[in-house]
Amino acid sequence: MEKAASHISVVIPVYRAEECLHELYRRLVSALSTISKDFEILMIEDCGSDRSWDIICELSRQDPRVRGFRFSRNFGQHYGITAGIDNAGGEWVVVMDCDLQDRPEEIPRLYKKAQEGFDVVLALRLERKDSLFKRISSYLFFRLFRYLSGLDYNGDAGNFRIISRKVADCYRKMRENLRLFGALVTWMGFPTAAINVEHAERVGGKSSYTFRKLLHLAVDTIIAYSDKPLRVTVKFGLVISLIAFAFGIYFIVRTIFYNQPVAGWPSLIVSLYFLGGVIISILGIIGIYLGKVFDEVKGRPLYIIADRTDTT
């Protein structure tokens, strides 16, 4: 249940951020006060096994505009964003990360651009301060994602953006299990603008996105937003069939007109192994899609909130 409406809400998924939460709060209050005194800061703690939740509770006691939510277990960043937007009451909602790479000082610029008539304003990170591995993996992921999903998704934006109440309300209606906040907002198609922002160094800790997690996110996201992998397998199967047909014609001509019989054992075994691998791969892709459908029809909640600071 959301609180009485504020002018602007800031939604921040929190994971192992004990080193930067006080600094984040101080800079947020300073930046938001230039827009309106009527704001709220929603911090969703994703069971990071550090003191983040204690600090959020402390900040909430000092300033009721800070609202804290703690998951019952680790659900993931995009579920934290969903929980925050579900509970945000602002006319405008800002979504940002907790590590201060998204600079709170850019929020007034996002808000000012939104007042020109845009429902969504993205913060483009032109000079990212991430590691080389993360920059390369993100670039490859979003190139592949754009191709397979058909969405014109800008990977330089990340999650940092401001959205109107209209967009937030539409987002709250979208309850699929596989979630990528930016892609869902892009799919809606509301008037969108972008501004260039400075991307800061991470304040403490390191990214929780390992290569394994990035690969898992890539597979889940592509399956959630596209059936193109299935279409690609159909095209691939047709290509294999055409190649096999051409080879068949070649062997027939070679045997009839040139009297050169084909040695059957090696070519047969290689062909069987190759086609067997292709068939198993295609069945695997179909199985993944069926598994995701199974997850959707269960109808389980997207997240579970174990504690919150605004219960009284």
Secondary structure as UniProt FT lines:
FT   STRAND          8..14
FT   TURN            18..20
FT   HELIX           21..32
FT   TURN            33..35
FT   STRAND          39..45
FT   HELIX           52..62
FT   TURN            64..65
FT   STRAND          66..71
FT   HELIX           77..87
FT   STRAND          92..95
FT   HELIX           104..106
FT   HELIX           107..114
FT   TURN            115..117
FT   STRAND          120..125
FT   HELIX           132..149
FT   TURN            155..156
FT   TURN            158..159
FT   STRAND          161..164
FT   HELIX           165..173
FT   HELIX           181..188
FT   STRAND          192..197
FT   HELIX           211..225
FT   HELIX           228..258
FT   HELIX           264..297
FT   STRAND          305..308
//
